[in-house]
């Protein structure tokens, strides 16, 4: 238990409706702040008051035993795969007895014995749950409905149908569980990214340890074919890394000493030593897995509606069944057995499992599909919001529509050779950690001889000066050089870029222009958003002239400049009012973007260069550094939404059709259960299409 958060595994959980009831009961416990049961992963996650873990475990066990006795409550670490063939054996034996009964029941009373044996073998678990719930005065679940329907069929002497209904129901349950296990296996494949071990270097020995035991400062050895177990920097060695699982980057990334590496990356060829910079729980891959697993805790509006709908659906349909059984005989002197039989069809079709099962499964499959596309969503509610009409997307400038780092645009020299100019500039700038200085030295890659540099003095916000190879060198702003007696005779004004002016021995000798270039994909992204009839706005803290110069290359619907963080929030709120019920999205990656990320319907940030605060405030994190991923997010979200609507409409249509046919006498019991089981299977398989969707 960490900070009151606990996780339990509900092994053998196969009933979606029961899962919803368990979640509701657990949330009602006075010491539980919030609880979420993910039916797909079978994981119950809850936040509880301090020192209540034992009480929580006992309470959950009691609740589960009341609702679904076959389910075992395990602590998350104790989860074990279970293969149980008892159900399959019982169904096969039940089918055998059923077939024998079919051949002999009209000739001898032994046929009835075989039907009863077949019924008990197929329905023993259902009947057991029914009796247990009946003692607790709990009705209107599928066990109650199936037991009442089939026993009533026996009383009406419809022996073959009674057995066949239970057989089909249990077979359907088995098929559903098989499909669900398959989906769990596919969706939980992300867990394969968890690191199993780390090679810890202790003096001259290498010890295999759990990555969770690694602490910052440790050195780990990563051999070819192994995953990097921790976030850190390369301490020794060279290699190529496959970072696709972490960043979405498909090409191999070369790494050498002092390069940053992320947990989950695969080392391709050489052996490297990595200096750990964080704990495993704070690593990139651990955060990715945590976000995906917790995504279902923020349920979509559709999921919440289906949960509420399921509570009233079964009682209402059961009431209709009662009316069908009683009204025609009492009001129109119709035969009771005929209308009771028709009412049983209502009971069988009244289980909402196909809805309660397929809708959460669709959203969780959507979360998994998005994670495969290097997009992390922190809740299924954001899939819903991105699937709706998107009124506007608000873009920050630096690091969002631009690359987020300064690069040299041009170099102008005066009365000095290019080589000498670059040599002097790089030597003096190498003594500064300012982002501009780092950009200059990174661009030119001059081999610096530190012995040539002396008397260095840096002036924050202005520049740097010193002596390089016996020459007095000064670099910085135009005003800084002029303050130090260097006359600059150029009038060029750099609005959307940054200039570093350089003087040597009190004479102006040139300047370097650095620029934060546009992302290569931003123009295509904006054009495609226009086709989706989505407005786009630029929000930046830059001066108006700089914003307009940049925006002249792009086609925004509106530009807002000179903005403080609170100004961005006000503009976002105003656009949200204009949008009414449509979605407003903010895309940004700076600390000053956090308030706007939080206030919009959906906040999106990039993981590769996003500040930790912005990533925490964002609802969606793009692992791949591309704005095109915003379009992928929209397309996948809309596909998930279509599948959810298909599942709901198909399930309800088939159920209502069977009810109508049953009431009119055109459907029988086995057709009803076949329709009920069939629509659940169709919904499950339809949900799994999301995992294979190519947008």
N, C-alpha and C positions, 0 to 999 in steps of 0.2 A: 504494500500500500504506500503510495507516494502522494503527500499533500491531500489526504482524504480520498484519493481516487483509487477505486478497486476494480478488478476485472475477474470475472468468473466465466467458465466455459460450461454450457448446458449441453452435455453430450447426449446424443440420440434425439435431439430436438428436430422434429420433422413436420410439426403442425404450425403453420403460419398464424392461424387464428389463436392458437394457444399461446404463441409467443407474444402476441399483442396483449392478451389478458395478463400474462406474467409481468410484462413491462408496466402495465397499468397498476397492478397490485404492488409491485416493488416501489413505484413512485409514490404510492400512498403511505408508505412507512414514514413515521414521524422523523426519524433520524437520517432519512435519505433526502439530499438536496435535489438531486436529479439522477435519472437512470435511463439508459438506452440499451435495448436488446436488439442486436443486429442478427436477424434470423439467418442471413446468408452465412455469416462466420460463426454463428452460435455463441457469440461473445456478449456477455452482459457487463456493461461498463457503468459504474455509478460513482457519484460523489457523496460521501457520507460524513456525518459529524465525527470528530476525533474520538478514538477509543471505543468505537462501536463495530469493529470488524467481526468479532465473534457473533455478536447479535445479528449483524447483517447476514453472515453466512448461514446461521440457523434459520433466520426468517425466510431467506430465499429458498433454502432447502424445503421448508414447510410449504411455502407457496407453490413451488414446482411439484411437490408430491401431491398436492391437492388438485392441481390443474392437469398435469401430465406425469403420472407416476413412473413411466418408463425412462424418464430423463434423469441423468445423473449430474449433480452439481459438482464441478471440479474447479480447483484454483487454476488460473490461467497457465501456470508453468506445468501443471500436471496433465495437460491435454494429451490424449493418446488416440491414435487411429483405431477404430473398432470395426471389425468385419463380422457381421452376424448373419448366419444363413438360416436361423430358426424360422423367420417369417416365410422365406422362400419354401422351406421344407413343408411348413404347415399348409401353404397355398397349394403346392403340388399334391399333397395327400388329400386335401379337401376337394380338389378337382377330380381326383380318382374316385372318391366316395360319391361325389355328385353325379358323375357319369354312370356309375353302377346303379345309383338310385333312379336315374332317368329311365333305365332299361327295365327295372322291375317294380317301380312303385305302383303301377296300375294293376299288377297281378298279385302282389303280396304286400303285407304290412311291413316287411323288411325294408321295402323301399323308403318308408318314412324314417326308419332307423338310420339308414345311410344318409338321408338328407339332414337329419339332426346332427349326426357326427360331422358331416361336411360343414354344416353351419357353425358348430362349436369350434372346429379347427380354424376356420377362416375368421370368425368373429370374436374369439375369446378375449382378446385385448380390448376390443370395442365394448363388449358387454361388461367387462371388469371395470373399465373407466366409467361407464354409464352408472353402474350400481354405486360406485364410490361417490360420484358427483351427486347422485340422487339422495344419498344419506346426508350430504351437505346442502341439500335443496338447491343444487345448481343444475339448471337445465339450459336448453337452447344452444348446446354445442353439438358438433357433428356426431359425437358418440351417442348422445340422447336421440338425435334425429334418426340415425341409422338403426339403432336398436328398436325404437318404437315402430319404425316403418317395416322392418323385417319381421318382427314378432307379430305385428298386425297382419302381415301377409300370411304368416303361418296360421293365424286364427281364421283367416278367410280361406284356408286350405289351398293357398297358392304356393305350395311347397317349393317347386322348382324356382319360381321367381324370387322367393325369400332367400334361398341359398345363393342364387346367381347374383342378386343385388349385393349381398355381403362379399361374395367372391370378387366381383368387379370392383367394389369399393376398396378392398384390401390390395388387390392387384394394382389398382390405380395409385394407392398410397405408396406401394413399393416402387412403381415406375416414377412417381413424383420424387421420391427420395433419391432414386438413382440419378435423375436429372439434376436435382438440387446439389447432390454430391459432386457431380461433374462441374456444375457452375461454381461451387465453392472452390474446387480444385483450380479452375481457371482464374477466378477472381483473386484467390489467395496466392497466386503465383508470385505476387509482389513480395511475399514473405521470403521467397528464395533469395532475395537480395540481402537478407540478414546475414551478417558475417558470423561464421561458426567459430573461428579461432584467429589468434594473432601470434606471430612469431616474435616474442619479446626478447630483445638483446640485453643480457645481463653480463657485463664485463665481456668475457670471451665465450660465453655460452649463449645458446638460443633455446628458450623455453616456450613451448606452446601453451598459451593461456586463453581465457575467455576475453574477448575484446572489451567487455565491461570492466575488466580489471586494469585496463590501461589508463594511466593518468598523464596529464600534460607534462612533457619533458622526457617521457619514455622514448626509446628508440625501438622501432619494430622493423623486421626484415620482411620484405614482400618479394617472393620469388615469381618467376614467370608462370602465368596461369592462375595465380592467386588474386583474390580481391584485396584492395587496400582496406585495412580494418578500421581506420581512424582518419579523421581530418588532420592534416599536418603539412609539413614541407619536406621536400627531399633533402636528406642530410648527406647522402652519398649515392653515387651511381647514376646511370642514365637508362631510359627505357621509353617505350610508347605505351600509353594507357588508352583503354577503351572506356570512355566516360559516358556512353550512351544511356546507361541506366540512371545516371545522376543528372546530366545536363541536356540529354537529348541529342548531343553532338554525335553524328554518325562516323566522322573520320577519326583516325587514331591521333592522339595528342602527344607530341614529344615532351618529355620532362627531364630536367637535369637538376643539379644542386640548387637549392633555394626556391625551386618552383613549388607552387601550392598544389596539393593533391586532395581529393575528396574520398571519403569512405564509400565503398561500393564500386569504385572504378576497378577494372581488371587490368593487371599488369601483363603485357603481351610477351615481351622477350627478356630483357635484362633484369638482374636482381637490383633492387633499390633499398636503401635505408630511409625510413620516414620518421621524422621527429614529430611526435604527437603534440597537437596544439589545443586539443579539447578532450572532454570525456566522450565515450561512445554515445551516451544518451543525447548529447548535444551535436552529434555528427549530422552531416547532410542527409545521409541515407536513413538514419534513425528518424529524423524529422519527416522525411518523405513518407515512410511507412506509417508513422503516427498520424499524419494528416489524412492519409487514405483510409485508415482504419476508423478514424473518428468522424469521417465525413457524414455518416448517417445519423450522427447525434443532432445535427441541425436539419430536421426533416422538412421536406418540401410541403407546400400547401396541399398538394394532391394526396400525399401520404397521410397527412393529418385528416383530410376529408374521408379517405377510405377507412381509416381506423374508426372514425365516428360513425360512418355509414354502416360498417359491419355490426356495430352494437345494436342497431335498430332493424337491420335487414332481416335477420333470422326470426326475431319475435313477430315482425309484421307478416312474413310469409307463413309462419306457423299459425298465426291467427286466421289468415286466409284459408289455410288447410282445414282448420276447425270449422270455418263457415261453409266450405265446400262439402265437408262430411255431414253437417247437420241441416243446413237450410233446405236443400232440395227434398230430403226425406220428410222433414217436418212441415214444410210449406206446400209441397206438391206431391206428397205421398210416393216419392221415388224410393226404390229399394236401398236400404242402408249399405249393404255390402258393396254395391256398385259405386256409391259416392265416397265411401270410406277408402276404397281402393284408389280412386282418383285423388283423394286428399293426400294419400301416402306419397304420391308423386311430388306434391308440393313440399313435403317434409324432406324428401331426398335431395331436391334441387335447391333447398333453402340455405345450404352451407355456403358462406362467402369466401371459401378458401382460395378460389382462383384469383379473386381480387386482392385479398390480404397477402397472398403469396407473391403474385406477379408484379405488383406495383413497387414494393421495396426492392425486389430483385432487379427490376429494370433500372432503378436509380443507382443501385450499387454497381450493376454492370456498367452503367454510365460513368461512375467514378473510376472504375478500373480501366475503361476504354480511354478516358481522358488522361489517366496516369501513364498509359502506354504512349500517348501523344505528347508526353512531357508537360502535362497541364495538371496541376494539383488544385482541387476544389475543397474548401473547408466545410462544405455542407451541401446536401442535395438540393436545398432551397435555392442555391445559386445556379444550379442547372436549370431549374424552373424559370428563374428570372432571365437568364441568358437565352432561353427558348422563346420568351415572349417578344413582342415588338420592342425593339431597342430604339428609343427616341433619340438619344445622343450619347456619344462617347467623348469624354473630356480628356485631353492629353496634356501632361506636363511636358516641358521641353527637354531639359538636360537629362540624358540617359534614357529617355523614352522615345522621342522622335529623332534624337541625335544619339551618337554612339556613346556618349558619356565620358569621353576622354579627349584631351587636346592632342592634335597631331599637327605637324608642321605643314603649313599651306604654301609658304614661299620664303625665300631668303634673298635679301637685298644687301649688297656690300658696297662700300665707298672707300676708295683709296687703299684697299687691302685685298689680298688674294682670298678666294673662297676658302681654301684649305686652312690658311692662317686664322681667318675669322672663326671658322668652326672649332679649330683647336683651342683658341683662347676662350671662346664662349663655353665650351663643354668642360674645360678645366675649372673655370670659376663656378659654373652651375653644379658641378659634381659635389660641391661642399654644402649644397642646400637640399632640404627635403621638401621644398615647396612643390606642389603638383606641376607647376609650369616648368620648373627646373628639371623635374623627373621626366617630363615629356620631351624636353630638349635632349637630355642625355640618352634617353631611350631611342630617340629617332636617329641620332647620328652615330651612336656606338663607337665613340672615340676612345682609344686606349689611354686612360688618364695616368699621368705620372705625378703622383701627389707631391713629390719633392720639388716640383716646379712651382707649386702654389704656396703662398704665405700671406700673412697679414689679412686674412679673410674676415670681413665683417658684413653681417646680414641685417637689413632694415625691413622689418615686417611690413607688408603692404606696399613696399617701394621697390626694393631690389637688393643687389649684393655687390660688394666691391672687394678687390684684393690685388695681389701682385702675382702675375703669371709669367714665368720665364723673363723676370726683370722688367716686365711691362705692367703699368697700372691699368687694370681692367675694371670697368663698371658696367653692370647690366641691370635693366629694370624698366620702370615706366619712363615716359618722356619727361614728366615733371621732375623725377628723381635725378635724371642725368643733367637737366638744366639747372637744378639746385646746386649741383656739384661742378658747375662751370663748363659743361659740355653743351655747345650750341648745336641744335638740331634744325636743319634748314629744309625740312619736308613738311608739307601741309596735309598729307593723306590722313584721313580719319577712318579708323577701323571700328565700325559699328558692331558687327556681329562676330568679331574675332578679337584675338588678343595679340598685341605686339610687344616683343622684348627688344628694347633699344640697347645698343652696345657702343661703349666708348673706350678707346685705347689711348693712354697718355693724353687725356683731356681733349681728344678729338673724336668726333662722331664718325664711326666706321661702318654703320649698317644696322639692320634690324631683321628679326625673324618673326613671321606672322604665324600664329597657331590658331587652329580652328576646331571646333567640335562639329565634325561632319554629320550630315543626315545619315540615318540608317539606310542601307541600300533598299530595304523592302518597304519603307514607310509610304512611298508614293503609291505602290500597288495596293497596300492595305487601305489607304484612304479612298482610292478609286473604287475598290470592291465594296467598301462600306457605303459609298454613295449609291451603288446599285441596290443595296439593301434598304435604301431610303432612310439611312441613319445619319443624323447630323454630327458633325465633328467640330470640336472647339479646341483652341490652343490656349492653355493657361500657363503663364510664366512670370517669374520675378524679374526678368530682363527688362531693359528700357524699351519703350515703344518702337523706336527706330530699329533696334536689333531684332525684335519680334517680327516686325513687318518685313524686314529684309529676308528673314528666314522663311516667313510664311508666303513670300512672293513665289517661292518654288513649289509650294503646296497649296491645295485648294481647301482651306478650312471654311466652315460656315461662320466662324467668329473667332476673333483674336482678343485676348485680355492680357495686358502686360502690367509691369510694375506692381505685381501682386505679393502681398504678405500671406502667410498661411490662412489667416482668418478671412482674407479677401477671397481666396479660392473656395472656402466653405460657403460664403454668401452667394457666390456665383453658382455653385453647385446646387444650393437650395433653391435658387430662383429658377434654374433650368428644370429641376424636379417638379416645381409647380406647373411649369409649362407642359411637362410630359404627362401630367395627370397619372394614369395607371400604367404607362409605358415605363420601360427600364432606362435608368441613367447610369452610365458606367464611368468610373474614373481610372485612368492608367497613369501611374507614377511610381518613382522609385526613390525619392528623396525623403529625408526626415520631415521636411516642411510639407510633404504631401500627405502625411499620415492622417491629419484631420479630414481632408477631402476624401481620402480612401474610405474612411469610416462612415462618412455622412451619405455617400452615394449608395444606390441599390446594390451595386457590385463594385468592389475595388480590386484592381488587378496590378500586380507588380512583377518585375523580373527578378528571379532568384540570383542570377549571376552577378548583378551589380546593385541589388537592392540593399538598402540599409536594413539592419535587423528590426528596427522599429517599423519601417514601412512594410516589411514582410509580415510582421505580426498584425498590422492593421488591415492588410489585404485579405480579401475573401478568396481570391484565385491567385496562384503563383505560377508563372511561366518559367519552366526550367530551361527551355531553349531560348536563346537571346534573339527572338524574332517576333516582330509585331504581327506577322501572318498567323501566329498561334492564336491571336484573338479571333480570327475568322474560323479557325479550327474549333475553338471553344463554342462559338455560335452554332456551327453546323452540327457538331456532335450533340450539343444540348438539344437542338431542335429534333434530331433523330430520336433521342431518348424520349422526348415529349410525344412524338408520333407513336412510338411503340407503346407507351403508357396508355395513350388514348385508344389505340387499337385493342389492347388487352381489356380495358374497361368496357368499351363498347361491345366487343365480341362476347365477353363473359356475360354481361347483362342481357344482350340480345338473345343468346342461346338459352339462358335460364328462363327469361320471360316467354320465349317461344315454346319451350317444353312445358311450362306451367299452363299456357293457353291450350296446347294440344292435350295435355293431361286432363284439364277441366272439361274439354269437349269429348274425351274418350278416345283420342287418336294416339295416345302414347301409353306405354306400360312402364312398370317399375325398372326393369333392366335397361330400357332405353333412357330413362331418366338418370340413373346412376352412371351410365355410359357417357351421357352428355355432360354430367357434372365433372366426372374424372377427365373426360376428353378435353373440355374447355380449360381445365387447370393445366394439363400437359401442353396444350397449344400455347397457352399464355407463357409458360416457362420457356419453351423452345423459342418463342418469339422474342422473349427478353434476352436470350442468349445471342440473338442476332447482333445485339449492340456491340458485343465483344469483337465481332468480326467486321463491324462497319468500317469502311474506308472513307468516311465522310461523304 
